[in-house]
Structure formats: C-alpha cells, structure tokens
C-alpha cells in the first residue's frame, strides 16, 4: 500500500510558517511528513523559570494552514499581509485586487 501525501502538505516546505487552528498558534516547520508537520514551540521551563525551551510537536495536516504562501492562489512571490493585526495570513499582489466578496472556498484553499 502506497502512502499518499495529504493535499495541504504538498505546498509546505521546511522553514515555512504554519498556523494551527487547533492550538491557535503559529510556528516554523522543522520537518514535513505525509500527513503532518513537525514544529518547535517555545515553552517556559519548569525547572528554570526564566528559560525558554523548544519542544517539538507534530501537527496534523487537517489542523494547519500554511502562512508562507498566498492564501488564495498558493503563490510564494510578492506576498503582503492581509491584515495588520491577528493571524499573519499573506496575500500576493495579484490576489489583493480581488474584493473579498468574490473569493470562493474550494477544498482547503481560497480561490
């Protein structure tokens, strides 16, 4: 039986920023697997209260969105922040001119 890659994982590369809808966090990708990504989260160390430690976690492909690509077309060039506050979703210059009312949701991406 062949292992198939989840559709969301195809566009994710090491070093991309992803947002987890489950944990409401975003982090940088350390490794990519067929149905998940490995990220490292900074956490306060219990033994040494003022130290941060990086804890690796696996995030499922169903729970994440790639923040390093245009959320509408999937492009990686000329990206701008969609909004100045909140989750840093990015939009390319070409998709930025399309009014939000005309965007439609197909599978896991905006088009």
N, CA, C and O atoms as a Tinker XYZ file with bonds, in Angstrom:
   444  protein
     1  N      0.842000   -1.176000    0.000000    73     2
     2  CA     0.000000    0.000000    0.000000    64     1     3
     3  C      0.893000    1.246000    0.000000    63     2     4     5
     4  O      1.813000    1.366000    0.809000    81     3
     5  N      0.609000    2.150000   -0.902000    73     3     6
     6  CA     1.415000    3.356000   -1.038000    64     5     7
     7  C      0.896000    4.456000   -0.105000    63     6     8     9
     8  O     -0.311000    4.666000    0.013000    81     7
     9  N      1.814000    5.141000    0.545000    73     7    10
    10  CA     1.440000    6.252000    1.426000    64     9    11
    11  C      1.201000    7.477000    0.558000    63    10    12    13
    12  O      2.058000    7.868000   -0.235000    81    11
    13  N      0.020000    8.082000    0.716000    73    11    14
    14  CA    -0.315000    9.273000   -0.053000    64    13    15
    15  C     -0.125000   10.516000    0.803000    63    14    16    17
    16  O     -0.432000   10.514000    1.995000    81    15
    17  N      0.378000   11.568000    0.192000    73    15    18
    18  CA     0.579000   12.834000    0.882000    64    17    19
    19  C     -0.737000   13.589000    0.963000    63    18    20    21
    20  O     -1.486000   13.656000   -0.011000    81    19
    21  N     -1.013000   14.156000    2.129000    73    19    22
    22  CA    -2.211000   14.974000    2.321000    64    21    23
    23  C     -2.134000   16.187000    1.392000    63    22    24    25
    24  O     -1.043000   16.719000    1.189000    81    23
    25  N     -3.258000   16.645000    0.818000    73    23    26
    26  CA    -3.229000   17.780000   -0.114000    64    25    27
    27  C     -2.608000   19.056000    0.476000    63    26    28    29
    28  O     -1.952000   19.800000   -0.253000    81    27
    29  N     -2.792000   19.319000    1.734000    73    27    30
    30  CA    -2.228000   20.532000    2.350000    64    29    31
    31  C     -0.703000   20.453000    2.494000    63    30    32    33
    32  O     -0.028000   21.482000    2.502000    81    31
    33  N     -0.168000   19.251000    2.608000    73    31    34
    34  CA     1.265000   19.084000    2.836000    64    33    35
    35  C      2.068000   19.354000    1.566000    63    34    36    37
    36  O      3.245000   19.704000    1.648000    81    35
    37  N      1.458000   19.199000    0.410000    73    35    38
    38  CA     2.176000   19.361000   -0.845000    64    37    39
    39  C      2.856000   20.712000   -1.007000    63    38    40    41
    40  O      3.924000   20.790000   -1.614000    81    39
    41  N      2.258000   21.784000   -0.475000    73    39    42
    42  CA     2.803000   23.132000   -0.636000    64    41    43
    43  C      3.690000   23.555000    0.532000    63    42    44    45
    44  O      4.266000   24.643000    0.498000    81    43
    45  N      3.811000   22.729000    1.551000    73    43    46
    46  CA     4.577000   23.108000    2.738000    64    45    47
    47  C      6.024000   22.658000    2.600000    63    46    48    49
    48  O      6.301000   21.526000    2.204000    81    47
    49  N      6.940000   23.557000    2.931000    73    47    50
    50  CA     8.377000   23.270000    2.897000    64    49    51
    51  C      8.976000   23.530000    4.278000    63    50    52    53
    52  O      8.371000   24.218000    5.101000    81    51
    53  N     10.138000   22.993000    4.525000    73    51    54
    54  CA    10.857000   23.266000    5.767000    64    53    55
    55  C     11.167000   24.761000    5.816000    63    54    56    57
    56  O     11.655000   25.330000    4.840000    81    55
    57  N     10.886000   25.388000    6.945000    73    55    58
    58  CA    11.104000   26.817000    7.110000    64    57    59
    59  C      9.850000   27.650000    6.940000    63    58    60    61
    60  O      9.842000   28.825000    7.305000    81    59
    61  N      8.780000   27.068000    6.391000    73    59    62
    62  CA     7.517000   27.790000    6.256000    64    61    63
    63  C      6.891000   28.022000    7.625000    63    62    64    65
    64  O      7.143000   27.275000    8.570000    81    63
    65  N      6.079000   29.059000    7.719000    73    63    66
    66  CA     5.303000   29.292000    8.934000    64    65    67
    67  C      3.924000   28.700000    8.728000    63    66    68    69
    68  O      3.302000   28.913000    7.688000    81    67
    69  N      3.442000   27.956000    9.715000    73    67    70
    70  CA     2.107000   27.373000    9.651000    64    69    71
    71  C      1.315000   27.805000   10.874000    63    70    72    73
    72  O      1.875000   28.062000   11.940000    81    71
    73  N     -0.006000   27.881000   10.699000    73    71    74
    74  CA    -0.908000   28.236000   11.786000    64    73    75
    75  C     -1.739000   27.013000   12.142000    63    74    76    77
    76  O     -2.266000   26.337000   11.259000    81    75
    77  N     -1.855000   26.731000   13.430000    73    75    78
    78  CA    -2.658000   25.605000   13.900000    64    77    79
    79  C     -4.006000   26.117000   14.395000    63    78    80    81
    80  O     -4.070000   26.879000   15.359000    81    79
    81  N     -5.075000   25.699000   13.737000    73    79    82
    82  CA    -6.414000   26.077000   14.183000    64    81    83
    83  C     -6.757000   25.401000   15.511000    63    82    84    85
    84  O     -7.545000   25.930000   16.295000    81    83
    85  N     -6.174000   24.253000   15.757000    73    83    86
    86  CA    -6.454000   23.507000   16.986000    64    85    87
    87  C     -5.852000   24.189000   18.220000    63    86    88    89
    88  O     -6.515000   24.303000   19.251000    81    87
    89  N     -4.599000   24.640000   18.114000    73    87    90
    90  CA    -3.901000   25.234000   19.257000    64    89    91
    91  C     -3.886000   26.762000   19.227000    63    90    92    93
    92  O     -3.486000   27.393000   20.205000    81    91
    93  N     -4.316000   27.360000   18.115000    73    91    94
    94  CA    -4.299000   28.818000   17.941000    64    93    95
    95  C     -2.888000   29.374000   18.108000    63    94    96    97
    96  O     -2.677000   30.379000   18.787000    81    95
    97  N     -1.918000   28.693000   17.468000    73    95    98
    98  CA    -0.512000   29.094000   17.488000    64    97    99
    99  C      0.028000   29.054000   16.075000    63    98   100   101
   100  O     -0.513000   28.358000   15.217000    81    99
   101  N      1.097000   29.801000   15.830000    73    99   102
   102  CA     1.805000   29.596000   14.579000    64   101   103
   103  C      3.270000   29.372000   14.880000    63   102   104   105
   104  O      3.813000   29.903000   15.849000    81   103
   105  N      3.905000   28.569000   14.026000    73   103   106
   106  CA     5.284000   28.151000   14.261000    64   105   107
   107  C      5.960000   27.856000   12.931000    63   106   108   109
   108  O      5.302000   27.763000   11.895000    81   107
   109  N      7.267000   27.711000   12.971000    73   107   110
   110  CA     8.068000   27.415000   11.783000    64   109   111
   111  C      8.216000   25.894000   11.640000    63   110   112   113
   112  O      8.441000   25.191000   12.625000    81   111
   113  N      8.088000   25.401000   10.418000    73   111   114
   114  CA     8.159000   23.970000   10.121000    64   113   115
   115  C      9.606000   23.499000   10.186000    63   114   116   117
   116  O     10.494000   24.107000    9.588000    81   115
   117  N      9.837000   22.412000   10.915000    73   115   118
   118  CA    11.161000   21.793000   11.034000    64   117   119
   119  C     11.300000   20.572000   10.140000    63   118   120   121
   120  O     12.382000   20.307000    9.615000    81   119
   121  N     10.213000   19.825000    9.961000    73   119   122
   122  CA    10.222000   18.622000    9.123000    64   121   123
   123  C      8.821000   18.406000    8.557000    63   122   124   125
   124  O      7.829000   18.781000    9.182000    81   123
   125  N      8.746000   17.803000    7.379000    73   123   126
   126  CA     7.469000   17.557000    6.715000    64   125   127
   127  C      7.280000   16.055000    6.548000    63   126   128   129
   128  O      8.192000   15.355000    6.108000    81   127
   129  N      6.098000   15.563000    6.898000    73   127   130
   130  CA     5.738000   14.155000    6.763000    64   129   131
   131  C      4.490000   14.062000    5.882000    63   130   132   133
   132  O      3.873000   15.093000    5.615000    81   131
   133  N      4.093000   12.879000    5.421000    73   131   134
   134  CA     2.937000   12.764000    4.510000    64   133   135
   135  C      1.622000   13.315000    5.063000    63   134   136   137
   136  O      0.798000   13.790000    4.282000    81   135
   137  N      1.396000   13.270000    6.364000    73   135   138
   138  CA     0.119000   13.746000    6.909000    64   137   139
   139  C      0.288000   14.688000    8.095000    63   138   140   141
   140  O     -0.683000   14.976000    8.793000    81   139
   141  N      1.508000   15.172000    8.335000    73   139   142
   142  CA     1.752000   16.063000    9.471000    64   141   143
   143  C      3.032000   16.850000    9.247000    63   142   144   145
   144  O      3.826000   16.545000    8.358000    81   143
   145  N      3.212000   17.877000   10.080000    73   143   146
   146  CA     4.467000   18.627000   10.072000    64   145   147
   147  C      5.011000   18.661000   11.491000    63   146   148   149
   148  O      4.249000   18.628000   12.458000    81   147
   149  N      6.318000   18.725000   11.609000    73   147   150
   150  CA     6.966000   18.853000   12.908000    64   149   151
   151  C      7.333000   20.325000   13.085000    63   150   152   153
   152  O      7.984000   20.915000   12.223000    81   151
   153  N      6.919000   20.908000   14.191000    73   151   154
   154  CA     7.251000   22.292000   14.526000    64   153   155
   155  C      7.877000   22.308000   15.910000    63   154   156   157
   156  O      7.731000   21.356000   16.677000    81   155
   157  N      8.568000   23.382000   16.225000    73   155   158
   158  CA     9.119000   23.543000   17.571000    64   157   159
   159  C      8.449000   24.743000   18.225000    63   158   160   161
   160  O      8.422000   25.841000   17.669000    81   159
   161  N      7.908000   24.510000   19.420000    73   159   162
   162  CA     7.188000   25.526000   20.175000    64   161   163
   163  C      8.031000   25.937000   21.367000    63   162   164   165
   164  O      8.590000   25.082000   22.055000    81   163
   165  N      8.130000   27.228000   21.617000    73   163   166
   166  CA     8.846000   27.720000   22.798000    64   165   167
   167  C      7.934000   27.606000   24.014000    63   166   168   169
   168  O      6.776000   28.021000   23.974000    81   167
   169  N      8.467000   27.038000   25.096000    73   167   170
   170  CA     7.706000   26.878000   26.340000    64   169   171
   171  C      8.595000   27.257000   27.513000    63   170   172   173
   172  O      9.817000   27.119000   27.456000    81   171
   173  N      7.968000   27.732000   28.563000    73   171   174
   174  CA     8.718000   28.102000   29.765000    64   173   175
   175  C      9.132000   26.832000   30.506000    63   174   176   177
   176  O      8.315000   25.941000   30.739000    81   175
   177  N     10.391000   26.763000   30.865000    73   175   178
   178  CA    10.946000   25.608000   31.558000    64   177   179
   179  C     10.509000   25.627000   33.024000    63   178   180   181
   180  O     10.631000   26.658000   33.686000    81   179
   181  N     10.006000   24.517000   33.533000    73   179   182
   182  CA     9.550000   24.440000   34.929000    64   181   183
   183  C     10.704000   24.430000   35.920000    63   182   184   185
   184  O     10.578000   24.938000   37.035000    81   183
   185  N     11.822000   23.853000   35.513000    73   183   186
   186  CA    12.968000   23.762000   36.429000    64   185   187
   187  C     13.692000   25.109000   36.559000    63   186   188   189
   188  O     14.129000   25.487000   37.646000    81   187
   189  N     13.809000   25.817000   35.450000    73   187   190
   190  CA    14.469000   27.123000   35.428000    64   189   191
   191  C     13.446000   28.132000   34.913000    63   190   192   193
   192  O     13.294000   28.273000   33.699000    81   191
   193  N     12.741000   28.836000   35.796000    73   191   194
   194  CA    11.566000   29.627000   35.436000    64   193   195
   195  C     11.744000   30.673000   34.338000    63   194   196   197
   196  O     10.780000   30.969000   33.632000    81   195
   197  N     12.913000   31.232000   34.169000    73   195   198
   198  CA    13.066000   32.280000   33.177000    64   197   199
   199  C     13.709000   31.796000   31.877000    63   198   200   201
   200  O     14.181000   32.607000   31.081000    81   199
   201  N     13.729000   30.502000   31.661000    73   199   202
   202  CA    14.303000   29.947000   30.444000    64   201   203
   203  C     13.216000   29.393000   29.536000    63   202   204   205
   204  O     12.240000   28.803000   29.999000    81   203
   205  N     13.399000   29.588000   28.250000    73   203   206
   206  CA    12.503000   29.009000   27.253000    64   205   207
   207  C     13.169000   27.789000   26.646000    63   206   208   209
   208  O     14.360000   27.809000   26.336000    81   207
   209  N     12.405000   26.742000   26.481000    73   207   210
   210  CA    12.908000   25.546000   25.808000    64   209   211
   211  C     12.065000   25.305000   24.561000    63   210   212   213
   212  O     10.875000   25.618000   24.537000    81   211
   213  N     12.679000   24.755000   23.539000    73   211   214
   214  CA    11.956000   24.431000   22.321000    64   213   215
   215  C     11.480000   22.988000   22.388000    63   214   216   217
   216  O     12.277000   22.061000   22.536000    81   215
   217  N     10.176000   22.817000   22.277000    73   215   218
   218  CA     9.563000   21.495000   22.367000    64   217   219
   219  C      9.025000   21.107000   20.989000    63   218   220   221
   220  O      8.183000   21.819000   20.443000    81   219
   221  N      9.494000   19.989000   20.412000    73   219   222
   222  CA     8.959000   19.568000   19.109000    64   221   223
   223  C      7.545000   19.011000   19.243000    63   222   224   225
   224  O      7.230000   18.314000   20.207000    81   223
   225  N      6.706000   19.325000   18.271000    73   223   226
   226  CA     5.336000   18.817000   18.235000    64   225   227
   227  C      4.996000   18.414000   16.808000    63   226   228   229
   228  O      5.521000   18.984000   15.851000    81   227
   229  N      4.118000   17.432000   16.669000    73   227   230
   230  CA     3.582000   17.059000   15.358000    64   229   231
   231  C      2.195000   17.666000   15.228000    63   230   232   233
   232  O      1.333000   17.444000   16.078000    81   231
   233  N      1.983000   18.423000   14.179000    73   231   234
   234  CA     0.674000   18.997000   13.911000    64   233   235
   235  C      0.088000   18.313000   12.688000    63   234   236   237
   236  O      0.747000   18.208000   11.653000    81   235
   237  N     -1.163000   17.842000   12.808000    73   235   238
   238  CA    -1.850000   17.161000   11.713000    64   237   239
   239  C     -2.125000   18.114000   10.551000    63   238   240   241
   240  O     -2.334000   19.310000   10.756000    81   239
   241  N     -2.124000   17.584000    9.353000    73   239   242
   242  CA    -2.374000   18.399000    8.165000    64   241   243
   243  C     -3.780000   18.991000    8.160000    63   242   244   245
   244  O     -3.982000   20.078000    7.618000    81   243
   245  N     -4.750000   18.307000    8.748000    73   243   246
   246  CA    -6.122000   18.812000    8.786000    64   245   247
   247  C     -6.265000   20.055000    9.652000    63   246   248   249
   248  O     -7.215000   20.820000    9.481000    81   247
   249  N     -5.336000   20.267000   10.579000    73   247   250
   250  CA    -5.460000   21.345000   11.561000    64   249   251
   251  C     -4.615000   22.571000   11.253000    63   250   252   253
   252  O     -4.600000   23.511000   12.048000    81   251
   253  N     -3.911000   22.595000   10.124000    73   251   254
   254  CA    -2.970000   23.690000    9.884000    64   253   255
   255  C     -3.261000   24.424000    8.579000    63   254   256   257
   256  O     -3.940000   23.916000    7.687000    81   255
   257  N     -2.721000   25.639000    8.505000    73   255   258
   258  CA    -2.732000   26.400000    7.260000    64   257   259
   259  C     -1.350000   27.017000    7.083000    63   258   260   261
   260  O     -0.761000   27.530000    8.035000    81   259
   261  N     -0.844000   26.963000    5.865000    73   259   262
   262  CA     0.477000   27.495000    5.561000    64   261   263
   263  C      0.395000   29.019000    5.468000    63   262   264   265
   264  O     -0.397000   29.550000    4.689000    81   263
   265  N      1.206000   29.722000    6.257000    73   263   266
   266  CA     1.214000   31.184000    6.249000    64   265   267
   267  C      2.266000   31.746000    5.305000    63   266   268   269
   268  O      2.332000   32.962000    5.121000    81   267
   269  N      3.083000   30.901000    4.705000    73   267   270
   270  CA     4.168000   31.357000    3.840000    64   269   271
   271  C      3.777000   31.405000    2.366000    63   270   272   273
   272  O      4.614000   31.688000    1.510000    81   271
   273  N      2.521000   31.131000    2.071000    73   271   274
   274  CA     2.033000   31.207000    0.696000    64   273   275
   275  C      0.790000   32.087000    0.668000    63   274   276   277
   276  O      0.190000   32.357000    1.708000    81   275
   277  N      0.409000   32.530000   -0.518000    73   275   278
   278  CA    -0.822000   33.308000   -0.683000    64   277   279
   279  C     -2.004000   32.413000   -0.321000    63   278   280   281
   280  O     -2.113000   31.294000   -0.822000    81   279
   281  N     -2.876000   32.897000    0.534000    73   279   282
   282  CA    -3.976000   32.037000    0.968000    64   281   283
   283  C     -5.037000   31.850000   -0.105000    63   282   284   285
   284  O     -5.931000   31.022000    0.069000    81   283
   285  N     -4.970000   32.590000   -1.211000    73   283   286
   286  CA    -5.960000   32.456000   -2.274000    64   285   287
   287  C     -5.456000   31.643000   -3.460000    63   286   288   289
   288  O     -6.177000   30.783000   -3.966000    81   287
   289  N     -4.212000   31.906000   -3.920000    73   287   290
   290  CA    -3.731000   31.199000   -5.115000    64   289   291
   291  C     -2.583000   30.234000   -4.818000    63   290   292   293
   292  O     -2.266000   29.395000   -5.662000    81   291
   293  N     -1.949000   30.326000   -3.646000    73   291   294
   294  CA    -0.863000   29.425000   -3.302000    64   293   295
   295  C      0.503000   29.888000   -3.763000    63   294   296   297
   296  O      1.483000   29.158000   -3.609000    81   295
   297  N      0.594000   31.099000   -4.332000    73   295   298
   298  CA     1.883000   31.615000   -4.800000    64   297   299
   299  C      2.795000   32.013000   -3.645000    63   298   300   301
   300  O      2.337000   32.223000   -2.522000    81   299
   301  N      4.096000   32.115000   -3.935000    73   299   302
   302  CA     5.081000   32.470000   -2.909000    64   301   303
   303  C      5.760000   33.815000   -3.180000    63   302   304   305
   304  O      6.619000   34.226000   -2.400000    81   303
   305  N      5.405000   34.499000   -4.246000    73   303   306
   306  CA     6.088000   35.734000   -4.621000    64   305   307
   307  C      5.228000   36.958000   -4.315000    63   306   308   309
   308  O      4.001000   36.909000   -4.395000    81   307
   309  N      5.898000   38.059000   -3.962000    73   307   310
   310  CA     5.256000   39.354000   -3.703000    64   309   311
   311  C      4.139000   39.249000   -2.669000    63   310   312   313
   312  O      3.030000   39.727000   -2.907000    81   311
   313  N      4.419000   38.636000   -1.539000    73   311   314
   314  CA     3.409000   38.449000   -0.502000    64   313   315
   315  C      3.313000   39.673000    0.407000    63   314   316   317
   316  O      4.321000   40.278000    0.772000    81   315
   317  N      2.087000   40.019000    0.758000    73   315   318
   318  CA     1.790000   41.110000    1.677000    64   317   319
   319  C      0.869000   40.591000    2.767000    63   318   320   321
   320  O      0.140000   39.623000    2.553000    81   319
   321  N      0.892000   41.221000    3.925000    73   319   322
   322  CA    -0.030000   40.830000    4.991000    64   321   323
   323  C     -1.444000   41.230000    4.620000    63   322   324   325
   324  O     -1.675000   42.335000    4.128000    81   323
   325  N     -2.398000   40.327000    4.857000    73   323   326
   326  CA    -3.794000   40.622000    4.543000    64   325   327
   327  C     -4.351000   41.669000    5.507000    63   326   328   329
   328  O     -5.065000   42.584000    5.097000    81   327
   329  N     -4.019000   41.526000    6.787000    73   327   330
   330  CA    -4.413000   42.490000    7.819000    64   329   331
   331  C     -3.199000   42.786000    8.672000    63   330   332   333
   332  O     -2.276000   41.974000    8.746000    81   331
   333  N     -3.190000   43.928000    9.311000    73   331   334
   334  CA    -2.059000   44.311000   10.151000    64   333   335
   335  C     -2.101000   43.651000   11.527000    63   334   336   337
   336  O     -1.070000   43.581000   12.196000    81   335
   337  N     -3.254000   43.167000   11.967000    73   335   338
   338  CA    -3.381000   42.548000   13.290000    64   337   339
   339  C     -3.898000   41.124000   13.159000    63   338   340   341
   340  O     -4.423000   40.742000   12.114000    81   339
   341  N     -3.749000   40.348000   14.210000    73   339   342
   342  CA    -4.259000   38.977000   14.224000    64   341   343
   343  C     -3.317000   37.998000   13.564000    63   342   344   345
   344  O     -2.103000   38.198000   13.581000    81   343
   345  N     -3.853000   36.951000   12.988000    73   343   346
   346  CA    -3.066000   35.900000   12.332000    64   345   347
   347  C     -2.436000   36.470000   11.059000    63   346   348   349
   348  O     -3.138000   37.091000   10.261000    81   347
   349  N     -1.145000   36.279000   10.853000    73   347   350
   350  CA    -0.486000   36.894000    9.699000    64   349   351
   351  C     -0.715000   36.147000    8.379000    63   350   352   353
   352  O      0.231000   35.633000    7.782000    81   351
   353  N     -1.982000   36.088000    7.925000    73   351   354
   354  CA    -2.265000   35.496000    6.623000    64   353   355
   355  C     -1.686000   36.400000    5.548000    63   354   356   357
   356  O     -1.728000   37.625000    5.663000    81   355
   357  N     -1.148000   35.790000    4.506000    73   355   358
   358  CA    -0.500000   36.561000    3.451000    64   357   359
   359  C     -1.246000   36.412000    2.131000    63   358   360   361
   360  O     -1.841000   35.372000    1.848000    81   359
   361  N     -1.201000   37.482000    1.323000    73   359   362
   362  CA    -1.872000   37.533000    0.033000    64   361   363
   363  C     -0.884000   38.106000   -0.974000    63   362   364   365
   364  O     -0.153000   39.045000   -0.656000    81   363
   365  N     -0.852000   37.558000   -2.179000    73   363   366
   366  CA     0.041000   38.100000   -3.211000    64   365   367
   367  C     -0.582000   39.359000   -3.812000    63   366   368   369
   368  O     -1.775000   39.618000   -3.648000    81   367
   369  N      0.245000   40.130000   -4.507000    73   367   370
   370  CA    -0.231000   41.387000   -5.085000    64   369   371
   371  C     -1.353000   41.171000   -6.098000    63   370   372   373
   372  O     -2.268000   41.990000   -6.196000    81   371
   373  N     -1.286000   40.079000   -6.845000    73   371   374
   374  CA    -2.308000   39.798000   -7.856000    64   373   375
   375  C     -3.672000   39.512000   -7.222000    63   374   376   377
   376  O     -4.692000   39.994000   -7.715000    81   375
   377  N     -3.702000   38.735000   -6.136000    73   375   378
   378  CA    -4.969000   38.382000   -5.488000    64   377   379
   379  C     -5.494000   39.507000   -4.598000    63   378   380   381
   380  O     -6.677000   39.523000   -4.257000    81   379
   381  N     -4.642000   40.430000   -4.226000    73   379   382
   382  CA    -5.050000   41.518000   -3.341000    64   381   383
   383  C     -6.080000   42.436000   -3.993000    63   382   384   385
   384  O     -6.865000   43.078000   -3.295000    81   383
   385  N     -6.085000   42.503000   -5.332000    73   383   386
   386  CA    -7.015000   43.392000   -6.016000    64   385   387
   387  C     -8.416000   42.795000   -6.145000    63   386   388   389
   388  O     -9.351000   43.511000   -6.502000    81   387
   389  N     -8.581000   41.501000   -5.864000    73   387   390
   390  CA    -9.892000   40.850000   -5.929000    64   389   391
   391  C    -10.639000   41.157000   -4.633000    63   390   392   393
   392  O    -10.124000   40.879000   -3.550000    81   391
   393  N    -11.852000   41.731000   -4.723000    73   391   394
   394  CA   -12.615000   42.025000   -3.493000    64   393   395
   395  C    -12.930000   40.748000   -2.715000    63   394   396   397
   396  O    -13.172000   39.708000   -3.328000    81   395
   397  N    -12.933000   40.800000   -1.366000    73   395   398
   398  CA   -13.192000   39.598000   -0.554000    64   397   399
   399  C    -14.526000   38.918000   -0.841000    63   398   400   401
   400  O    -14.645000   37.708000   -0.647000    81   399
   401  N    -15.534000   39.664000   -1.299000    73   399   402
   402  CA   -16.842000   39.062000   -1.585000    64   401   403
   403  C    -16.775000   38.088000   -2.764000    63   402   404   405
   404  O    -17.617000   37.198000   -2.885000    81   403
   405  N    -15.779000   38.257000   -3.627000    73   403   406
   406  CA   -15.663000   37.410000   -4.809000    64   405   407
   407  C    -14.785000   36.187000   -4.596000    63   406   408   409
   408  O    -14.662000   35.358000   -5.497000    81   407
   409  N    -14.166000   36.053000   -3.413000    73   407   410
   410  CA   -13.372000   34.862000   -3.128000    64   409   411
   411  C    -14.303000   33.698000   -2.843000    63   410   412   413
   412  O    -15.333000   33.867000   -2.191000    81   411
   413  N    -13.951000   32.531000   -3.324000    73   411   414
   414  CA   -14.739000   31.336000   -3.018000    64   413   415
   415  C    -13.817000   30.288000   -2.428000    63   414   416   417
   416  O    -12.633000   30.236000   -2.762000    81   415
   417  N    -14.351000   29.459000   -1.559000    73   415   418
   418  CA   -13.563000   28.455000   -0.851000    64   417   419
   419  C    -13.687000   27.124000   -1.572000    63   418   420   421
   420  O    -14.790000   26.598000   -1.727000    81   419
   421  N    -12.542000   26.568000   -2.019000    73   419   422
   422  CA   -12.514000   25.287000   -2.711000    64   421   423
   423  C    -11.528000   24.389000   -1.982000    63   422   424   425
   424  O    -10.369000   24.766000   -1.809000    81   423
   425  N    -11.958000   23.222000   -1.555000    73   423   426
   426  CA   -11.158000   22.266000   -0.792000    64   425   427
   427  C    -10.538000   22.949000    0.414000    63   426   428   429
   428  O    -11.242000   23.234000    1.383000    81   427
   429  N     -9.248000   23.216000    0.383000    73   427   430
   430  CA    -8.563000   23.770000    1.542000    64   429   431
   431  C     -7.992000   25.148000    1.275000    63   430   432   433
   432  O     -7.359000   25.735000    2.153000    81   431
   433  N     -8.203000   25.671000    0.083000    73   431   434
   434  CA    -7.644000   26.970000   -0.290000    64   433   435
   435  C     -8.738000   27.933000   -0.709000    63   434   436   437
   436  O     -9.831000   27.536000   -1.114000    81   435
   437  N     -8.416000   29.181000   -0.602000    73   435   438
   438  CA    -9.274000   30.234000   -1.163000    64   437   439
   439  C     -8.860000   30.431000   -2.616000    63   438   440   441
   440  O     -7.673000   30.380000   -2.940000    81   439
   441  N     -9.822000   30.653000   -3.474000    73   439   442
   442  CA    -9.524000   30.896000   -4.889000    64   441   443
   443  C    -10.218000   32.161000   -5.314000    63   442   444
   444  O    -10.110000   32.566000   -6.472000    81   443
